[in-house]
Amino acid sequence: TRPKVKPVDKSASVTGIITPMKTPALKRLGQSIQRSISFRTEARPLPPMPIRTRQKASSFPRRRNSQLWSDTVDSLSHELSTKEIKRQEVIYELTQGEKQLIEDLSLVKKVYYEPMLKLDIMTESELGQIFGTLDSLIPLHEDLLARLEGLRGAEKTVQEVGPTMMDWFPCLEAYITYCCNQVGAKALLDQKKQDRRVEHFLRLCQESSFSRKLDLWNFLDLPRSRLVKYPLLLKEIQKSTPPEHPDEEALPQAMELIQRIITEVNLKTGEAECQFYRRGLCYSEDSQRVSEIQASRFLYCHGELKSTKGQKLHVFLFELVLVLTRPMAQDREGPVQFQVYRQPLPAAHLHLEDLPDGEPSSSGSFRGAFTGNDKVKNCFRVSATGRSKSQSHCLQANDSFNKQQWISCLRQAMVQSRDRQAQSSHCKPSERLSPDPALYNNIAELNLNSDGHRCFPVHSQTQNFTVIVTVTADFLRTNEITQLLSYTLSRNCENNVM
């Protein structure tokens, strides 16, 4: 008989490290990690991914939300109108969304956090920074799910949902801490992906069927995506709620409450994002440390643009100043840093020019722009005059849509800054213009070049500028995207832009 070979302790325990769940996908993931994750020395190359035959579908399907409320009842009562059936469908979608969010957040904990901690793929401190307070959100949504399921009567219908949501929504203030941490979490996660063991583990997880081909960040961003869906769902419920219904008064109050909470989350998240990137700025001269950078409370947007010479720049449009930077080589263990390029341009002194396609910049032509039939495209010029000598920058976006978003944000910043200056000289401090957090944070949730996200232009009913709503299409059905695109951000400031 062949002698039994005792397996290496660390890799042998991999399948046991992932908390048992009733799905063959997780079992296969554990086996894959056991076979091939980089417990070998860094000098040895990783084996190629095996060609896998088609296997039985996972219990975590790639597409969910397929079941309707009408599928759960034996027969629809003739007393229910078409409008009431629609109302029950949306309430059921709200309930199922909570259930699926709980499943996904629990999955993240069991499949990503716990294995990476036990296998020393990341330190406990690093995992704490990336996952933040995610674990504390699960009980909140379990509570709402229990409440919603408790509302269903004998015929599986729900009479009133408004009071329940009103009572539960204040719990969502816990999202402030989680969302404020996301900017730093995303930066650290991107940094850690340079580690071969981290990258290999995350790739194995993403290629497993339980992940629905989504990466870790998609899962970590789920709570924020869920937060902004509550007003949409309540609005759809309200549309199907007839007059004199018990929910008629409670639903508008619930929508107003959740919008206030979202605005507060946006405000705090914007401040945290601004602080994070301010800390990452590196100055070559003291003159670059203009007061507007420290005084800015939020970012309108940021992303990659090209200079006249084709040089890549990472540009930040803060509340009060435009800052051009050069990306710096990142230390694997160090914070994200950006080298400030030239002098920052205060928004109050900015001048903006939309350059037609094919027009060269005043300081020269873009590298390779006029070779063959190529023309300069998607360019705009920013300049400033004021406390120092005037300067001008011709910048190129990666496409026309991206260019228009930059122009919209720049115009918004210029108008706000000039209005603020005017009010500062004529108004009391309490009457001065306050920025609309719902606008700026939705414009720049990630950045204007976010990876793996689709941007859709949404025109506000009260402002004639374009707002970016960033969604991950894999999470949304067609009707959900339609709902998201039809949602109009409320505005509180009186001035019009553009």
N, C-alpha and C positions, 0 to 999 in steps of 0.2 A: 504494500500500500504506500501511496505517496505521503510523505510527511506533510503535516499542515504547516503552512507558512503564516507566521503571525504578521498581520498587516501593520504598517506604520501607524502609530496611534493617532497622529493628527489628521491624516487623510481618511482613516477608517471611520472616524467619528463624524465625518461631514454630513452623511445622510441623517445622522441623529441630531446634528446641530440645527438643521432646519426643522422647526417644530412640526410634528406630523399633521398633515392636512389631507383630507380625502380627495386627492387628485393625482393621477399618474404623472402629470407634468412636473410636479414638485419632486416626485421620486426620481424622474429622469434627470432633473436638474442636479439633484444631489449626487447621482451616479456620474454625471458629466464632470462635476466639480471634483469628485473623488478621483476620476481618471486623469484629468488634465489641468486643473488649476495650478498656478505656478508655485508649488511647494518645492520645486526643483531649484537648483542654484540659478541665479540670474544669468549665468554664462550660457546655459543650455537653452536652445530655442524652443518656443512653444510648438506643439504638434499642430498640424492643420486640422481644421474642424472636420469631423467625419461626415460623409454623405449619409444622411438618414433617410430611411424609407418612411413612407406615409404611415402615421400612427393614429391610434384612436383619439378622437377629439378630447380636449381637456374639459374638466368640469368648470373651468373659467373660460367661457366662450369669448371669442374676439369681439363679437357684436352682441350687445346686451340690450335691455330695455325693449325686447321684442314683444313681450306679453302686455296686453291691454287689460284694463279693468273688466271689460265685457267678457274677456276670456276666463275670468275667475268666477263668474256667476253661472249657474245652471241655465237660467232663462231670464231674460230681461222683463221686468214688470211692464205691463201695458200702461201703467200709470206714470211712468217716467217719460218726460218729453225728450226730444233730441238735445235740447240745451242742457237738461239735467244730466243726461248720459255724458255729454262733453265735460261737464263740471266734475263728474265722478272720475272720468278718465284722467283729468289733470291732477286731481287730488291723489289718485293712485300713482301717477308719475312722480309726484312729490314724495310719496312714501317709499316707492321703489328706489328713487334716487338716494334717499338716506340709507337704505339697506345696502346698496351697492357701494356707497362711499365708505361705510363701515367695513365692508369686505375688503376693499382696496387698501384702506389704511392699516387694517390688521395684516394684510398680505405683505405690505411694505415692512412692517415690524418683524415678521417672522422670516421673510425670505431675504431681506436686505440687511436690516440693522443687526439682528442677532447673529447670523453667520459671519458677517464682517468683523464683529466684535470678538467672537470666540476664536476665529482664525487669525486674529491680529492683522487683518488686511488694512484696517485703520485703527487709530487709537480711540479710546472712549471719548476723549476730548474732541477729536475731529468729528466723530459721529454725532456727538452732542450738538456741535455747531451746524452740521448739515441737516439733521433731522429736527432740530429745535424742540418745540413743545408739541410735536405731532401726536405723541402718545396721549396727551391730555385732551385732545379733541375727540377721540373715539367715544368716551363716556357721554359727552355732550350730545352727539348724534344718536347714540343708543337711547338716550333719554327721549329725544324727539320721536324716534321711530316707535318706541313703546307708546308714547302719547297718541301718535297718529293711528296706530293699529288699534288702540283702545277706543277710538272714535267710531270704528266700523260697527254698524248695527247688525241685526240678524240677517238682513238682505244684503249685507256687505256694502251698504251705502254710508256716507258720512254726511251729517247734517250741517254742523258748524265746524269750520277749521280756523277761522279768524282769531277767536279768543285764545286758542291753543298756541298759535304762532306768536301772538302778542305777548303771551306769558313766557315763551321760550326764547324769543329773539335777544333779550338782554344777555343771555349766556354767550352770545357771539362776540362780546367784547374781548373774549380770550383770543380771538383772531388777531388782535392788534399785536400782541407779542409774537405770534407765529409769523405773520406777514412781514413785520419789521425785520425779522431775522433772515428773510428769504434772499435779500441781495447778497449778504455775506455768505450765505449757504451756497448759493449758485456759484459764486466766485471760487469758494474752497473746493466744491465738487469738481468744477472744471480743472482746477489745479491738480487735484488728486488723480484725475484720469490720466495724467502723464505717468503715473506709476503703473508698470506693466501688470502687476497683480490686481490692482484695482480695476484697470481697464478690462482685463480678461474676465474677472468675476462679473462685472456689470454686463459685458457682452454675452456671457453665458445666460444670464438672467433674461436679457432682452430677447434672445433667440429662442427661449423656452415659450411654449404656447400659453402658459398662464399669464404672461406679461402682456399679451395681445400686441406684441411688437412695440411696446412703449418702453421708454427708458426710465431710469429712476427719477429724473427730474419731472417727467410728466406726472408721476404718482405724487411727488412732493408738492406739486402745484395744484393738485386736485382740490384741496380745501378752499383756496382762493377762487378757483373756477366755480365751485359750488356756492360760495358766498354771493357772487353776483347773479346767480340764477334765481335766487329767492324772489326778488321783485318781478322777474319775468313770469314765474309760475303763479304768483299771487295775482298778477294782472290778468293772466289767462283764466284763472278761477273767477275773478270778478266779472269778466266778460260774459261768463255763463251763469252768473248769479242773478236771478230775477228780482225785480223790486219787491219790497216787503219781506224779503228773505232775512232770517236772523243774521246772516253773514254780511248783509248789505252795509252796515255801519262799521263792523269790525275790520273788514278787509282793507278799506282805505287807510285806516289807522295803522294797521300792520305794515302796509307798504311804506307809509311815511316813516315808521320806526326803523324798518330795515334799511331804508335809504339813508337815514341819519347815521346808522351804525356803519354802513359802507363808506359814507363820506368821512367819518372819523378814522376808519381803518386806512383809507386812502391818504388822509392827511398825515397820519403818523408814519405810514410806510414811505411816503414821499420825503418826509424829514429824515428818516433813517437812511434812505437811499442817497440823499444829498450828503449826509455826514460821511457815509461810507466812501463815496468817490472823492470828497474833499480831502479825506485822510490819505488817499492814494496819489495825490498830486505831488510831483517833485519839481522844485523851482531851481533854475540855474542862476537866477538873479533875484535879488530882494525886490526889485521894482515890479516883478511879476506877482507879488503877493498883494494884489489890490484888495481893498476893503470889501468890494462887492462879492467876492468869493465867500468870505466868512459870513457875510450878512445874508446870503441866499438861504432860503428855507427849503427849497425843492428844486428838482430838475424838470424842465419841460421835456427834454429828450436827450439822447446821446447815441452815438453810433459811429461807424467808420465812413469817412469821406476821403477823397484823394485831392492832393494839392496840384498846382500847375505842373509840377515835374513828375506827376504820377506817384508821388510819395503817399503812403497810407498814413492817415491821421485819425486819431480817435477824438471826436469833437463832443464837448459837453456844453449844452445850453442850460445854464443855471438860471434861477429866477432873475438875477440881476446882471449876469455877465456871460459872454460866450468865451469858452476856453478851448484852444486848440492844443492837442497833445500828441506826442509820439509814443507809441507803445514801447514799453521797455521789456527787455528779456527778463522773464519771470523766474525767480528762484523757486524751486519745487516746494520749499518750506516757507517761503516768505510771502508777504501780502501782495496784492495786486497794486502795481504802481504805473503812473503815467507821467512822462516828462513833458512839462509845459513848453509849448512851442511858441516863440515870439511873445508879444504882449497880449494879455487878455483884453477883450473888447467889451466895455460896459454896454448893457442893452439899451440904456437911455440915449447913447450916442451912436447907435448902430444905424447904418444905411444898408438897404438890401436891394439887389438888382437881379431880376430873373433873366438869365441869358438865354436867347434862342439857340436851338441846336445848330451847330456849325459855326458859331461865332467864337473866335479865339479870345483868350483872356488878354487883358492889357499888359500883363507882364510876361507874355510869351505863350507858346502853345503847349498843350498837354503832350507828354511823351508818347509818340506813336499815334497821335490823334489824326495826323494828316497823311499817313502812309496808305497808299492805295486809295480806296473809296471811303475810308473811315472819316467820320466827322466828330467834332466835339459834341457830346450829348449830355443832357441831364446836369447842366452846370448852373451855378448862381454865384454872385459876388457879394461879399460882405465887407464893409469898410467902416471905419470909425474915426472921428476927429474929436479932440477934446484936450484932456490934461497933458497929453504927450503928442509927439508927431503923428500925423495921420498914417494909417496903414490899411492895406486892402488885401483880401484873400479871395481868389477864385477857387471854388470847391466843386467837386464832381461827385454826385450820388451814383449808386449802382444801377438805378433805373428811374423812370419818370415818376412812378408812384412814390418812391422814397424821396425824390427831390421835392415833390409837392408837400409831403409831410414836414420836411425841414422848413420850407418856406412858410407853411401855416404856423408852425411853432415859433419861428423867428418873428413873424409879424405879431403874433400874440404877445411875445415877450417885449417887443418894442413898444406896443401900445400900453401894456400894463405898466412898464417902467416909466413912460412919459406921463401917464395918468397919475402914477404914484408921486412923481416929482411935482406935478401941478397941485395935487391935493396936499402935499407936504407944506407947500407955501401958503395955502389958503384955508386949510382945515385943521381942526383939532386932531390930536393923535388918534382918538377913538373913532373918528370919522374917515380915516384914511382907507384907501382901497385894500381889500383883503382878497387874495387869490382864491380861485375856486378849486378846491382840492379834487373834486370829482372830475374836472377837466384835465388837470396836469397829470394826475396819476394814471388816468386811463390812456392818455397820449403816450406815456413813456413807462408802461408797466415793466418792460424788460429793456428794449432799446429798439431803434429803428432798423436793426439788422438781425433781429432775434432768429436763432436757429430753430427749425422744426415747428415754426408757428406760421399761421396764415393771417394776414391783416386784411380787414374789410373796412372800406370807408363808410361811415355812418354820418348822415347830415342831421344836425340838431334842429329841432323846430324853433328854437329860440336864438340860435346863433348860426351864421352862415359860414362856418369853418368846418373842416373835416376832422372827425374824431377817429382815432384808430382803436378798434376793438380787437385784441389779440386772443385767438382761441386755438386750441389744438383740435384739429378736425376729427381725429380718431375718437375723441370722447363724445362727439356730438352727432346726433342724427340730423337729417336734413331739416326737420321741423324745429329742432333745437337751435340750429344755426339761424333759421329764419326768425325765431323769437329773439335771439341775441341781436341780430342786425336791426330788428324793428324797435329795439329798446332805445329810448332817447334819454340821454343824460340830462338831468335837471340842472338849471343854471340859477345862481343866486345873485351874480353881479349884474349891474344895470348896463354896463357899457357893451357895445357891439364891437366885434373884431372883424377885420378884413372887410 
